Amino acid sequence: MALRAEDKLTLIRTYMEEKGLDALIVPTADPHLSEYLDKHYASREWLTGFTGSTGDVIVAKKEAALFTDSRYWIQAERQLADTGISLIKAQGRLISEENAWLRENLSSGSSVGVPAAFISAADADILEKELQESGIKLVLLEEDPFDAVWKEDRPKVSFSPIFEHKISPRSVKDKIGILKPLVEKEGAQKLLLTSLEDIAWLTNLRGNDLPETPVFYSFGMYDVENGLTIFVNEKSISVPLALNLVLKNVNFRPYEEFSDYLSSLDKEEKVLYSPSTANALIAKKLQKFSSPIKGEDIVELLRARKTPQEVKLIDEAMLKDGVALAKFFCWLDKNKDSGELTEESCAEKLLEFRKEQTGFLCSSFKTICAFGPNAALPHYQPNHDKPVKIQGSGFLLIDSGAQYPEGTTDITRTVPIGDPSEQMKADYTAVLRGHINLAKLIFPENISSQILDTAARAPIWEDLADYGHGTGHGVGFFLNVHEGPQRISYPRVSNGVNSLVSYRTQIKKGMITSNEPGLYREGKWGIRIENLTVAIPAGDSEFGSFLGFRTLSLCPIDLTLVNSKLFQTDEINWLNAYHSAVWKKLSPLLIDDIETQEWLKAKTSPVC
C-alpha cells in the first residue's frame, strides 16, 4: 500500500528527532547538482507529489513548506492539495526564501539539517552564515536521509552504457589542452570537475543516465602534469573505448572510489573548484585534504561558445527537427477539430515523427503539451490518468525538443483551436512582436544577456502584461537543453538577493540561446513562441564589436491570429524572411511528402 504524504512526513520527522534536528531541507538535486534527476534521487517528488523540475522542501516539527518559482505556482497548488505541505511562492532565489522562512519559523538554538551532497557549496555557505545571525545552526549531513525513510520502492541508481560522440568537431586532446593555461592562471595544479555536462563535453563521451540528457554519472580531476582522470561506473564503459581514451591522456577509475580519492589528496595540492557546481560534501573534503581555490566553472564557458563547425552540425539537427515538426503540425491542422485528440496523444504523435529522424536519441525534456487553461502553466505536462481533449476554443501550446548527435533542439509553438477571442488575438500578437524584437536586436559584444530581456518584454508591457519566467537560456551541444552561463532574464529584486548584473551572463559569439517570451492568463490560456538562436557578428565601429542573433529553429509561426496592422514594417520583414528560410530549407526534404510540403508552402507565405 502506497504511503500517504502525511505518513512520509512522519517518517522524516522521526529521522529528524533521531538526529536532533528541528528542520530538514530536502533539495531537488543529485550529487552533481543536475537539473534532471534519475528516479533514485527524486526524493522531493516522492515526499510531496510535486513533479516540477525546480523546488525545495523544508520539513519542520509542525510545518512543512515547498518553495518554487512562478512557473510552477499553479501546478504546485494542485499537487500539494491535502498533503499538509504549504506552498511558498518564491520571488527570488530559493535559498534566500528558505533562509527567511527558517529564521521566521525557528528560534535561536535550533538546528537545521541538509544533505551535504545535494546542496552547492556556495549555497551552503550563504545559508550557514545567514542562519548564524539568528543563532540557528546548519548541520551538513554526510548521509542521504532518504536512505532511512524511502526504503521499499526506491529505484536504484541507473547506469547506462557510455558511447563516443564521434562527430564532435573538437578533439578531446584540443579541449583538454585548453585547460592547462586556465588552471595555472588561477594558481592551481588541479581542476575538480563535478558537472556531468562538463565531463561529457571534455571527453566527447555521452550516456543515458539522466532523463532527456545524454550524460553519464562521473567525477573528474584534471592535473596540469598528468592529464584528466574520470571516475565512472566500470560496467558502463567498454574496453575498446577505455583504451582509445587512454591514448588521449584520459584515465579511468571506478565511480565509487571518488570519495576515497579526495581523502588521499596532498594538503599542499592546490585544487581549483567551483562552489556553485560542487556540492558541499565535496567542498568539505577539499578543505580538509587539499588547498582549495574557489573559482568559476571554466569549462561551462568553453562549451557555451560553439565553434562554426559545431553550429553547422546544429543546423543539421534543426533540419531534422524541422521536418518532424512540419509533419506533425500538418497532421495537427488536419485533425485538430476532430474532437478526438488529447494533449497526450498530440505529444505522442510528435515523438513518433521525431523518431523517424536518423540519429534521434530521445526528447531533450518532457514535452509540454497544454490546451486551454492548462497552457497557463508554463511547465505543464499531460496527465495520462486524466486526459484532456482538444476541443472547443483555446490555445494549444506545445514546447518540445530532441537530442540528435548533431545537436539539441528546443522549440515552442502556440496554435489556435476553435474561435479565439479578440483578447487572445491581442495577447498572441504582443508575444510574437516581443519574439521578433529580440530576434532582430543588435547589441554590443560581451553585454550582459540579462539586459536584452526588455527587448522581448516591451510589446507585452505595453499591454500592461508580463510573464514570470526568463526569456532565454543557453542550450548545449548534444547535452543539456538548459545550460549557462548566459541567460536572458532581468535580475529580480528581493530582500537579501544581490540583483546586480553578473559578468558571467555576457553574450559572446557562438552562444546558442533560446528566444521564448510568453503571456499567461491563469484559468484562461497561455502563449509562448520559442526559437533557438546563435549569436553572430553584426559589425564593428569606433564603439566596438556588435552581435546579433541568427535564428536556428525551422518551423512556421502560426499567423492566423496576428493583427498585422500592429506590426512595424521591419517586424513584417523579419517574419517574411524567417518563413522564406523555413520554406527554402525544409521543402526539398519533403519532396516525398507532398501533403506536408503543400501545407508548409501555405504556412510560410508572405505577410502582406
N, C-alpha and C positions, 0 to 999 in steps of 0.2 A: 504494500500500500504506500502510495507516494506521501511524503511528508508535507504538511501544510506550512505556509510561511511562518506562522506563529510557533510551530514545532522547531523549525530551523533556528529561529531567533532564540528559543530556549536553549538549544544546543550551544549556540555561540555564547550566550551569557553564562552557561556553565563553564565553558572554556575560559572566559574572562575571569570568572571567580577563582578558578584554579591558578591562574597566572597573576592574580592580584591587580587586574585592570578595571578601570572604571568606564572605559570605552575602547572600541576596536574599530580601526579604519579598514575597510575592505576595498582596495583599489581595483580598477579594471586593468589588469596587466599580467604579464608573464615575466620571467627573469630577464628578458631582453627588452621589456617595456614596449612590446609590439602593439600595434593598433588592432589588428585582427587576431583573435585568440583561438588556439586549439581548445577543444571542449574540456580538456583536463583543467585548464586554467580559468574556465568560465564560472568562477566562484560567486561573483556578484549576481550573475544571471540566475544561478541555482538558488541563491538566497532570496532574491526579490521577485523573480519572474520578469524583470525588465530586460528587454532584449536589445536596447540601444547600444551603439559601439562606444559611447562615452558616458561615464558616470561612476561615482564612488559612493559607498555606503558607510555611514558611521552608526554603529550599534552601541548605545549606552545602556545603563542598567534598566531604565524605564522607557527611554525613547529610542527610535531608530529613524534615520533620515537618508534619503537618496539625493545626491547632488548631481545635477546635469544641466546642460546649456539649453538655449531656447529651441534648438532643432528638435528636442525630444520632450518638451514640457507636456504637450497634449497626450502623446503616446505614454509617457510615464504615469500621468494621472490615471489613465485607463488601466495600465498593467499593475499599478500599485494598489488598486481598489481592494479593500478587505485584507490587506497584508499586515496592517499595523505599522507600516513604514510610510512616513510623510515625505512629501516632495519639497525640496529646496530648489527654487528656480535661480540658478546661478547666473549672475550678471557679468562676472569677471572670471578670473582663473579659479578653477575648482579648489585648489589648495588654499587660496585666500578665503573663500567662502567657508570651507571646512574649518579653518583656523578660527574664524569669527564665531561659528556655531559652537565649537568646543569651548571657547573662552566664555561664551554666554551661558552654556548649559552645565559646565563643570566648575567645581570650586577649587581653590588653591589646595595643593597637596594631592590632587588627583593624578592618575596615571593613564596614559593613552597608548595603546599598542598599535603597531602597524608592521606587517610582514616586510622585513628589510629588502627582500628580493623583488618586491612588487612596487617599490616607490623609488623614484630617481634620487640620487644623492643630493641634487640641488634642492628638490622639494623637501626632502627630509631635513636638510639644514635650515631652510626657511621655517618649516613647521616647528622644529625644536626651539629655535631662537625666539619665535613669537609666543609660543606656549609658555616658555620660561618666564616671560614678562608677567604672566598671570599665576605663576607658581605651579604650573602644570608640567608634569614630566612626560617626555616622549620616550617610549620603550621600543627599540628596534628589535623585533622578534626574528630570530635566526631560522625559525621553522615556519612552515605554512600552516596556519591554524586549521585550514580545511582538511588537512590530513587526519585531524582528530574528529571532525564533525561531519564530513561528507565521505562516508565510508562505502556504503553498499553499492551504489550505482555510478560512482565517479569513473569517467573514462580514463584510460591510461594515456600517457603522452604518446603521440603518434610520430613515428619517424618514417619518412618515405625515402625511396632511392634518390641519390644526388646525381644530377646529369650536367653535362657541359653545355654552356651557351655558346655553341660553335660559331655563330655568325657575328658575335660581338667584334666590332672593328678594332677595338683597342686590346692589345695583348696583356696577359697577366704580368709579364715582365715589365712592360711600359708603365702599367698602373702602379705596381709596387715600387718601381724606380722613382716615381714622383714623390713618394713618402719621405725618403731619407732627408732631403734638404728641409722639408717642412717640419719634421720631427726635431732635427738638430737645431733649427731656428728657435724652437721653444726651449732649448737647453736640455732635451731629453734623450735617452738612449733607446727607449722602447715606447711603443704606442699600443694602448689597450683598445681592442675592438669588441664591442658588445652588441652593436646593431646588426641584425640579421641581413639587412639590406646592404650595409657597408661591406660585409664579408662576401656576400654573393657577388657584388659588383667587382670587388678587387680580384676575386678568383675566377670570374667568368663561369661560376657554377650556379645552378638553380636546383630547387627541390619543390616539395609539395607538402611541407609540414604544417603550414598555416592555411586557413581557408582563403581562397582567392588571391594569394600572394605566393609567387614561385620562389620561396626561400627555404632554408633548412636550418635546424637548430645548430648553433655553433657559437663559440667564442674564439677570439683571435688575439695574438700578440705579435706585433711587428718589432723586430730588432734591427737597428741600423747596420749591424755587422753580420747577423745570421739570417736575415730574411723573415718570412712570415710563417708562423705556426698556427694552425687552426685546430680547434677541439670539436670533433664531430662524432656522431654515432658511427661506430666501426662497421656496422652492418649496412649502413646507408651508402657507402662508397665502394665502388668496385676496385679490384686490384689494378687493372689497367689504367683506370682514371687516376688512382692514387700515384702510381708510378710516373704517369705523364706530368702530374703537377709537381712531384719532387724534382723533376728536371727543370722546372720553372722556379725553383727555390721556395716551394710551398711544402711544409712538413705537416704531418698529421699526428694527433694524439686523441685518445678517447674523450668524449664529451664529459663524462663523469669525473675525469681527472683534473678538470679546470680549477676547482676549488683548492685541491692539494697543490697544484702548480703555483697558485698565488701565494700560498703559505711558504713556498720554497724560494721565493724571490730574495735577493740580497737587499739588505736595508739601504745600501748605498746606491742601488739602481734607481735612476730617475725615470719614472713611468708617466707619460702623458696620457691623460684620460679626460673624457667629457662628463662632468657631473650631471648634465642634462640627459645623457643617454645611458650612463652606467647606473645600475641600481645601488641602493645604499649599503647592501651587504658586501658587494664587491669593493666599494669605496672604503668601507671599514677595514677590509683585509689589506687593501693597498696601503692604507695609512699605517697599519701595523707592521707590514713586512717589506715595504719599499719606501722610496722617497717620491711620492706622487706629485705631479704637476697638473694643476687644473687648466683646462683649455676648452676650445670648441671642438665639435665633431668635424675634423678637417676632411674626412672622406665624403661627408654629406655634400659639401660644396663642390668637390671634384666630380661627383656623379650627377649633380644637378645641372652642370653645364655640358650639354650634349654636343658632340662633335658633328661637323657636317655629314660625316658618314653615318653616324647614329641617327641623325634627323632624316636622312634618306631612307633608312630602314623603317623608321617610324611612319614615314609617308606610305610605305608599302603596307604597313599594318592598317593604316587608315583606309586604303583602297579595299582591303579585305573586309574591314568592318563596314565600310560604306556600301558594299554590295549586299551584305547581310541586312543592313538597316533598310536599304531600298526595297528588298524583297519583303521584309516584314511590314513596312508601312504601306506598301501596295496591298498586301494581304489584309491589313487592318482597315484600310479605306473601303475595301470590298465587303468586309464582314462586320464593321463596327455598328451598323444599325440592325443587325440580326436579332439582338436581344439574347443571344446565346453565349456571348463571350464573357469571361470573367477576368478579373485582374490577374489571377494566377495563370489562366490559360494563355493570356497575352504574353506574360513573362516566359512561359514555357515555349511558345511559338518563336519568340525572338531568339531564345537559346538554341532552338532547333536550326534556325538559319545560320547562326554563328558556327555551330558545329560542322556545317558543310564547308567551312573555310579551311584551307590547308594550314596545318600547324596550330590550329586553335587548341589551347591548353585548358582554359577554364574561364569563368567570368572573373572580372577584376574586383568585383564586390557583389553582394546580393542585390539583384535587380529591384529597384523601387518602381513599382507599377501601381499607381494610385488613381482612383477615379472619384470625382465629386468631392465631397468633404474630406475624403482621405488624402487628397492631393495637398491639403493644407498642412499635412505632417511631412516636413522636408525629408525625413528618413524612414517613411512608412514602408512596410513590406506586406505583400499579400498574405492573408491568413488562410491556410489550407482548410481549416475546420469551419471557417465562416466565409465562404466565397462571396465576393461582391460582383454582381453582374454589371456589365457595361450597358446601361440602358437609361433612357430619359435624357436630360440635358445636363452637361457639365464638362469639365476638363479632364482629360486623361493624361497624366504626367508619367513619363517613362524615363527613368535615369538608369543607365546601364553601361557596362563596359566589358572588355575582354582582354585576355592575355594571349598574345601571339609572340613567337620568338623575335619577331621584328619590332615589337613594341607593345605598350599598354594603352588601352583606349578607355575613354570616359566621356559620355555624351548624354544630354538630356533634351528631349523634345516634348512639347505640350500640344495636344491636338484637341479640337472641339468635338463634342458629341452632342447631337440634337440641335437645339435652338438656343444658343448662348445669349445672355442679356447684354445690354449696352455697357453696363459696368464691367462685365467680363471682357468685352472688346477693348475698353479703355485700359484695363489693367494689362492685358496682353500686349497692347501697343506700347505702353510705358516700359515694360520689361524688355521688349525687343529693341526699343530705342536705346535703353541702357546697355544692352549687349553690344549693339553696333558702336556706341560711343567709345567703349573700351577697346573694341576690336580695331578701330581706326586711329587710336591715340598715338601720338608721337611724344616721346619723353626723354629726358637726359639719361644716358647710361649710368648705372650704379645708383639711381634714385631708389629710395625705399619703395618696394611694391605696395606697402600699406597706403601710400599717398595716392596711388592710382585708383583706389576704391571709389572715390567720389565721382569719377567719370561715369561709372556704371549706375550709381545710385541717383544721380542728378535728375533724370527724367521721372524717376519714381518718387523722389522727394517733391517734385513739382506738383504731384497729385496728393501730397500730404500722406504718403505711404512709405513703407520701408520693409526690410527683411532682416531677420536675426542672424543669418549665417554669413560667412565670409563670401567674397565674390570669386576668389580664385585660390587654388592650391597647386603646388608643384606635382608633377607626375613622373614616376620612374621609367627607366628603360627596361622593359620586361621585368618589372619589380613592383613595388607597392604603388597603388594608384594614387596614394597621398604621400608626398614627400616634401621636404623643405630644401633649403631654408626659407625660400621666398613664400610669401602669402599675400594675396590681395584682400586685405581686411583692415579697416581703420582700427586703431587701438581704442578699445573701450576704456572708459574712465570709471574706476570704482575705488572705494577705500582700500588702502593697503596694496594697491597694484601700481607698479611703475608703468605708465602708459606711454613713455617716450618711444619714438620710432627706433627700432633696432637696426644697426648696420648689417646684421645677419640677413635682413629681408631684402637686401639690394637685388634689383633685377639686372641680370647680366646676359650677354649674348649666348644663345643656345639653350636657355632655360625653357622647359615646357611647363606651361601654366594654364589652368582652366579659366574660362570666362563664363560665369554662371550666375547672373543676377536673377532674382525671383520676387514674387509677391504672393503672400498667403493670407487669406481671409478665413479665420477659424470657423469651422462648421459650414463653409460655403465652397471654396475652391482654392487651388494653388497653381502657380505658374512658375516654371523655370526653363530657361533656354541656355544650353551649355555647349560650348565647343572647346577643344584644346587648341592652344596657340604655341608658337615658338617665337622667342624674342630675336629679332634680326636687326642688322644695322639699317638706320634710316638716313644717315648722312652726318657730315661733320661741318662745323663752323667755328668762328672765333670763340663761341661759347662752349665748345667741346663736342663730344660724340653723342649722337642721339640714336635711340632704338624705336622700333615699332613692333607690332605683332603680325605674324602671318598665321592665318587660321589653318589648322591641320585637319580637323574633323570634316567629313564629307557626308552630309545628309541634308535634304531640303528642310527649310524652316517653314512651318505652316503659315500661310499668309491670308487664310480665309477670314480671319478676324481683324486684320490690320486696317486701321484707318489711315490710308496713305496721305491724306490731307494734313496730318500732323507731322509728317516726315519732312526733314530738310532735304535739299537736293543731294547733298553728299551722303546722306543716310540711304537714300534710294539707290544711289550709285554703288554704295558698298553692297547692298542686298543683291543687286543685279550682277555685280562682278562675282560675288560668292556663288550664287546659283549657276552662273555660267561655268565657273570652275568645277562645281559638282557635276554638272552635265558632261563637260568635256572629259573629266577623268573617269567617271563611272560608266557612262553609256557604252564605251567599247567593251566593257567587261560584262555587259548584259545582252550581248548580241544573240545569245541563245535563249533569252527570256524576253520576248517581245512585249508581253503584257507589262512587266516591270519597267522595261525601257520606255514604253509609251507613258506610263504613269510618271516616271522621272522627268520626262520631257515637259509634261504638263505642269508639274510641281516646280520646275526651275525656269518657267517662262518669265520674261522681264516684267517688272512692276512699272506701270506707265506713270 
